[in-house]
Amino acid sequence: MTQAPYTPPLRTPEPRGLCTDCGVSRMADAKACGRACQFIQPDYPVQELRLHGRTRNNQIADETHFGVFRRMLRARLVPAKTGAQWTGIATTLGERLLATGKVDAVLAVAPDPDDRWKPKPVIVTRAEDMAQCRGMRMGYSPLIALMEEVAERGLKRIALIGIPCQVYALRALEADFGLEKLYVIGTPCSDNTTTENFHDFLKLLDPAPETISYLEFRADFRVELRFDDGRQKLIPFLSLPISKLPRDFFPLTCRTCVDYTNALSDLTVGYMGGEGEQWLIVRNGRGEELVEILGDALVTAEPGSKGKRAPHVAAFIKNVELAAGGLPLRSMPNWVRPIVSFLQPRIGPKGLEFARTRLEMKAAETVIHLRREEPAKLKNMVPAHVWKLLEIYGILPKPGEQKDTASPGSIGLRPLPGVTDSKD
């Protein structure tokens, strides 16, 4: 059996409309997209009930925003892993799961040998090889297509580290693969683009883009760049060359994603609510097990929350509406930008309030762009909790934009064994 991180030959994807190439359209049964795609007719309540024991409760603070959870943590790994995007929590989880024999393989992404920014889907079967998956990639990765190889090899205990559209597809199809155990480590994702587009973006950020080794949109309203020679560069969000990007830089799929926080994962590992550290959303018993496996190496605290999001979200909504389908406008005079860039990290929303801000922005962006470009898809693509987030801003469903709410569980999906209410 192949030991090193392995990518089997993949089929050419079937052409699709709204598609992030999660991998389902490359499978033998490409028609499975119809029941697996987040952008066709997602049903989060049914899957939440099956995976977490209940649906999100709008009466519980933050569940409307972040999905079902048992607890949220501000966290960091000590010592931090060299080459990790943050401290290495996600890849260390994969490493520990393999080292302890809890899984036979981890599905993740590694850098393409010819382009460090291009994601390459891999099957990892040795703990020491998880180090190759550290860091951020930008682009589309057909990760779920690897499940056919998993089934062919007879691998029954799997972990997957993936973004929301990949995770939704896996959850919709997981019963097809005869798994005995599945751990899903989700990372928040939004505003993805092609690797080629990303290279064009890097060219606008620095005269030597080929030397950029790290990029992160931080919670202090700045983008951090690191370079091969050890240099670091911080760019305020308001100073980014957004106006120089093509209107379709971010595809409609990513501009209309309703699952920024990866609500169907067992454990979400992100940064938005971490105030400079990582942010964990523990969603169910398997998520608790994942946190436990890190032991004393994981330093945790309660996440903080400061500031007020409403003015920032309202301004964003206005800009998106004025942009007429393109990227949000940056309409302030140039002389004001340095002042606002100085004030944002000091008086802007922080911690969980920063995360709520971003979730409400994404909710508004979803509705605005779908109304303009794909109005017929609103009814099936936008869940009820997204509309709930937008009530305060006066964005309400129009006739025909919201489907009748079905009773969770009516589709006949089986709850996972041992799943109880996630607040137990």
N, C-alpha and C positions, 0 to 999 in steps of 0.2 A: 504493500500500500504506500502511496506517495506520502512522505512525511512533511516536507517543507510546505509553506503556504501555497495553495494550489488553486488554479483557476481552470476548470475544464473548458473545452471548446464550447462556445455559445452560439446559438442560432441567431440569425438576423431578426431583429424585432419586427413584428407585424405593425404596419402603419396605424397610428391612433391619432385622435384629435388631441384632447388634453392628456398629456402623457409625460411622466418623468422617468420613463424606462426603468421601473422598479425591477423588471426581469420577467414578469408574468407573460408579457407578449412574446417572449423568447422561448417559452416552454412548449412542449409538444401539444398541449391543449391551450392554444393562445386565446381561445374563446373564454377561458376562465377570467379574463379581464372583466367580463360583465358582472361577475359576482365579487371580484376582489379589489376593484379600483376605488380608491378614495374619491375620485373625481367623477364617478358615475352616479351611484346611489348609496352612499355610506349610511350605516345604521349604528351609530355609536352607543345608544342605549342598550341594544341587544348584546353587543360585544362587551360593554362594561359589566353588564349583569353576569355574563358567562365568566369573565376573567377576574372580576373584582368582588363578585358577590352582590353587587347592587349598582344602580345607576348614580350619576352625579346628583347631589342634593343641593338645590339652589339656596336652601336655608343654612347650609354650612358655609362659613366664610371661605371664599376663594375657590370652592369647587366649580362654580360656574366658569371661572377663569381657567383653572388649571386641571380640571378633571378629578376623578375619584382619587383620594389619597388617604393614607393612614397618618402620615406625618411628612413634614418638609424639614430639610436640614441645610444649614450652611456648612460646607465641608471642604477639607483639603487632605491630601495624602502626604504623609511625612515618613521618609523624605520624598520629595517630588521626583517623578521619573524624568530623566533626561530625554528630551525630544518630544515630550507630551505637549498637547495644546494648552492644558492647564497644569494639573499635578499628576494626571495619569490614571484617574479613577476607573474610567471605562475599560481601558486596555488591561489594567491590573486585575479587574474582575474576570476578564477572559482568561488571563494567565492563571489566576487562582482556581477557577473552575476546572481548567485542564489539569493543573498540578495535583488537585485533590481527587481527580477521577469522577467528579460530578457530571462532566459532559465528555462526550467522545470528540466533539469538534466545536469550534466557534466560527461563525460566519461574520466576516467583518470586511473592511476595505483597507487596502494598502496602496502605496503610491505606484503608479505605473512605472516600469523601469525606464521609460523614455521621457517621462514628464512627472516631476514630483508633485505637481498640483492635480494630476488626473487620478481619480479613484479607480482602483482595480479590485473587483470583488474576489475574495479569497476564502478558502476553507483552511482553517488552522487546526492542527491536531497535536501540536507540541507547545507547551507553555512558553518556552523560550522564544518561540517565533512570534508571540503577540507583540513584542517590541517593534516589529516591522510595521505594525498598524497604528502606531502613535502619530498624532498630529492631524491637522485638518486638510481635507481634500476639497476641491470645488469642481462640481460637475455631476453628471448622472452615472449611477452605478447599478447594473442589473443584478443586484444581490440575491433576489428571490429566485432567479433562474438556477442558482446553485442548489436549491432544494431538490431538484431532480437527481443531481449527483449524490446528494446526501441519501436519498431513498435507494439509489442504485447500489451504494456502498453498504447499505444496511445499518447506517448510523442512526441510533434511536434516541440518544440524549444530546441535545443541541443547545447552544446559546447563540443568540444573534445580537449584534450591535448595529442598530440601524436608525434611519431617519423616519419620520411619520408615514410617508407614503409607502415605504417598504414594510413597515410594521403593520399597517392596516391590511395590506395584501397578504402578508404572512398569516395574520390572525384569521382572515376570511378563509384561508385555504389549509390551515395547519392540520385539520383532521384528515386531509387527503394523504398525509405522508407517514402515518402510523408511528408517530413519535411516542416515546415513553416519558420524556421529560423535555421541557422547553423553557429556557430562561430568556427573557427579552429585555435587553438594556437599550433604552431609547435615548437618543439625543434630540433636543429641540432643533428645528430646522425651519428656515423660511428664506425667501429671496435667493434661492439657488439659481445658478445659471450654467451655461455650458463652460467647459474648461477653456475653450477658445475665447469666449467673451471675457472670462476672468483674466486671461493673459492681457487682453486689451485694457482692462481696468488697471492692472499692475503697471502698465506702460504710462498711465496717466499719473501714477503716484510717485514714481521715481525714475530718473534717467537711466538707471541700470536695473530694470525689473528682473533680469535673470539672476540677480544676486539676492533677491528677497526670499527668505527661507521660512517666514512665519507671518501670518496676518490674522488679527482678531478684532472683531467689533466689540469693544469693551463696554461695561455698564457705566463707565464714567463719561460717556458721550465722546469717546475718542477711539480711533483705530490705531492699533499697535502694529508696527512693522519691525521685524528683525531681519538682519542681513547675515550673509555667510561670514563676514569678517567680524561679527560680534556687535555691530552697531544696532541701535534701537531708534525708532522714529515714531512719534505720536502725532496723529493728525486729527484735529477736531472734526466731528461729523459735519459741521456746517462748512468746513473747508474742503470737503471731498468734491471732486470734479463731476458731480452728478449730472450737471447740465451738458456735459460732453459725451455722455453715454447715449447710445441709440434708444429709441422709445421701447423697443422690444428686448432690451438687455435682460430683464427678468421676464420669463414667459408667463402667460396667463395662469398656468397651473400654480406657480409659486406666488403669484400676486393674489390668488384666491384660495390658498391653503387654510383650512379651518382647524388644523391640529398642530399648531406650533409646539405645544408641550408634550406631544407624543403620548396621548392619553391612554393608549392600549398597551403600553409597555408595562413591565413589572416594576421597573425602576427607571425614572428619567434622570439623566445626568447632564446638567446644563450649567449655565452661569448667570442667567438674567437676574435671579433673585439673590445672588451670592455676595453682592457688595465687594467685588474683587476676588472672591473665592468661588468655589463651585457650589452648585445648588442641586440638591437631591430631592426628588419627589418619590416617596415610597408608597406604592399603590396597593400592594397586597402582600400575602405571606411570602411569595417568592421574592418580592422586592426586599422584605425584611431579611430573608436568607442571604441575599446578595450583599446587603450592608454588613451583616454579621461576618461574612467570610473575609472581610477586610480587616477585622479585628482592631487592635490598638494602632495600626498604621493609619486609620482614618480618624482625624480630629474633627469633631463636629460642634456646632452651636446652633441656637435658634436663629433663624433668619430675621433680619431687621426690616423695617419699613419706614420710609420718611418721604415727605413731600406730598404734592398734590398733582395727580395725573390729568385731571379734566381739561385744564387750559392747553396742555401739550397735545392731547388727543384731538380737541376741537380744532386747533390750528392745523394739525395734520390732515384732518378730514377736509377742511377748506382747501388745502393745497392739492390734495388728490382730486377733488372735484374740479378744480381749475385746470389741472393738468390734462384733462380731456383724454384720458386713457394712457398717458405716458407715465413717466416717473414723477413723483411729487415735486412741485416747484420749490425753488429757494428764492423767494421774492424779496428778501430784505436787502437793503443797500450794503455794498461791500464794507463800508466803514463800520457798520454795526456788527458784522460777523465776529470780529475778534472779541468784542464786548460780550456778546451772547455766548460765545465759545468759552470765555472765562467763567461766566456765571453758571452755565449748565451743570457742570460737575459739582458745583457748590450748593446750588439751591434747587436743582432739578430733582425729580423723583429718584429714590434709591431703594435698593433691596426689593422686597416684594412689590412695592409700589411701582418701581421701574418695570418689573415683569408684567404687572397689570396694565401699565401704560402700553407696552408693546402688544399685548394680547388684544386690547381694544382697538389699537391702530390696525392690526391685522384683520380684525372682524369688520371694521369699516371699509378697509381696502377691498376685502372680498366682495361685499355687497355692491360697492360702487362700480368695481370693474365688471362684475357679472351683469349688472343692470345695463351697462354700456355695451358689452361685447357678446355675452351669452345669456340673455335674460331667461330663456327657456330652461336653463340649468339651475336657476336659483332654487326652485321648489325642491329638487332632490339633493343638491349639493350643500345647502346651508342648514345645519342642525338648529334645533330650537334654542340651545344655549348661546349660540352666536347672536341671534336676534336679542336675547336677554341682555347681553353686554351692551347693545347699542341703544337701548331704550332711553337712557339718560341724554343721548345726543340727538334724539328725535328721528332716528333712522328706524322705521318700523316696516314690517312686511306689508306690501301692497296685495290686493286680491290676486290670488293665483301664485304667490311667491312662497307659500309655506304649505307643506303637505300635512294631511291629518296625522296626528300622533298615534302611532300603533302601540299596543301594549308590549312592553319589553318581554322578550322570550317567545313572542308569537311566531317567530320564524322557525323555532324548533331546535335552536342550538343548545347543546348540553352544557351545563355549568361544569367547570373543572372540578375534579375530585378534591374534597376538603375545603372548598372555597366557602367562606362565610362573610358576613358583613365586614367591610374593610376597616371599621372602627373598633373591632373587637380587640 
